[in-house]
């Protein structure tokens, strides 16, 4: 059952980052890790310490994923925090101001 950040596995981290559509560099920066550490962990080549796993999981969650624990229906997994309808609304709200330009003042 995936209930703690230490249960974050390389394949779940890789799947979560794929869902966020965010680079290893961005997730790494948010987690206080180097891009190479994120990629090596996702490939199962380099383990991370418990505090690093906590930071990585929190960064992934802040970028819009939810980790799903094991239950009677199936194994652990990851999904987007928001459904596609909500994502479209968020993108619309973010784009309402138009492109940002330099201020002449």
C-alpha positions as CSV (number, residue, x, y, z in Angstrom):
1,X,0.0,0.0,0.0
2,X,1.5,3.3,-1.0
3,X,0.9,5.7,1.9
4,X,4.2,7.3,2.6
5,X,6.6,9.4,0.4
6,X,9.2,6.6,0.9
7,X,6.9,4.3,-1.1
8,X,7.4,6.4,-4.2
9,X,8.8,4.0,-6.7
10,X,10.8,4.9,-9.8
11,X,8.0,3.8,-12.2
12,X,5.4,5.9,-10.3
13,X,7.7,8.9,-10.3
14,X,8.3,8.5,-14.0
15,X,4.5,8.1,-14.7
16,X,3.7,11.1,-12.4
17,X,6.2,13.3,-14.2
18,X,4.8,12.2,-17.6
19,X,1.3,13.2,-16.5
20,X,2.5,16.6,-15.3
21,X,4.3,17.2,-18.6
22,X,7.1,18.9,-16.7
23,X,10.8,18.4,-17.4
24,X,13.1,16.6,-15.0
25,X,14.9,19.9,-14.5
26,X,11.7,21.7,-13.3
27,X,10.6,18.9,-11.0
28,X,14.2,18.5,-9.8
29,X,14.4,22.2,-9.0
30,X,11.1,22.1,-7.1
31,X,12.3,19.1,-5.1
32,X,15.8,20.4,-4.5
33,X,17.3,17.7,-6.7
34,X,19.5,17.8,-9.8
35,X,17.9,16.9,-13.1
36,X,20.3,13.9,-13.3
37,X,19.2,12.6,-9.9
38,X,15.5,12.7,-11.0
39,X,16.3,10.8,-14.2
40,X,18.5,8.3,-12.5
41,X,15.9,7.6,-9.8
42,X,13.2,7.2,-12.5
43,X,15.3,4.7,-14.3
44,X,16.0,2.8,-11.1
45,X,19.7,3.5,-11.2
46,X,20.0,5.7,-8.1
47,X,18.1,5.5,-4.9
48,X,17.0,8.6,-3.1
49,X,17.0,9.3,0.7
50,X,13.7,9.5,2.5
51,X,13.8,13.3,2.7
52,X,14.6,13.5,-1.1
53,X,11.6,11.2,-1.8
54,X,9.3,13.4,0.3
55,X,10.5,16.5,-1.6
56,X,10.1,14.7,-5.0
57,X,6.6,13.5,-4.2
58,X,5.5,16.9,-2.9
59,X,6.9,18.6,-6.1
60,X,5.0,16.1,-8.3
61,X,1.8,16.7,-6.3
62,X,2.2,20.5,-6.5
63,X,2.5,20.1,-10.3
64,X,-0.9,18.4,-10.4
65,X,-0.8,14.6,-9.7
66,X,-2.4,12.5,-7.0
67,X,-0.9,9.2,-5.9
68,X,-3.4,6.4,-5.4
69,X,-2.7,3.7,-2.8
70,X,-3.3,0.0,-3.2
71,X,-6.8,-1.2,-2.4
72,X,-9.1,-4.1,-3.0
73,X,-9.8,-2.9,-6.5
74,X,-6.2,-2.7,-7.7
75,X,-2.7,-1.7,-7.2
76,X,-1.1,1.7,-6.5
77,X,-1.0,4.3,-9.2
78,X,-1.0,8.0,-10.1
79,X,-3.5,10.2,-11.9
80,X,-4.1,13.9,-12.7
81,X,-5.4,16.0,-9.8
82,X,-7.9,17.7,-12.1
83,X,-10.1,16.2,-14.8
84,X,-9.8,17.4,-18.4
85,X,-12.8,19.8,-18.0
86,X,-11.2,21.6,-15.0
87,X,-7.8,21.7,-16.8
88,X,-9.4,23.5,-19.7
89,X,-11.0,26.0,-17.4
90,X,-7.7,26.6,-15.6
91,X,-5.9,27.1,-18.9
92,X,-8.6,29.6,-20.0
93,X,-8.3,31.5,-16.7
94,X,-4.5,31.6,-17.0
95,X,-4.7,32.9,-20.6
96,X,-7.4,35.6,-20.0
97,X,-4.8,38.3,-19.4
98,X,-3.2,37.8,-22.7
99,X,0.6,37.8,-23.2
100,X,2.7,39.7,-20.8
101,X,4.7,42.6,-22.2
102,X,7.4,44.9,-20.8
103,X,6.0,47.9,-19.0
104,X,7.0,51.2,-20.6
105,X,6.7,53.1,-17.3
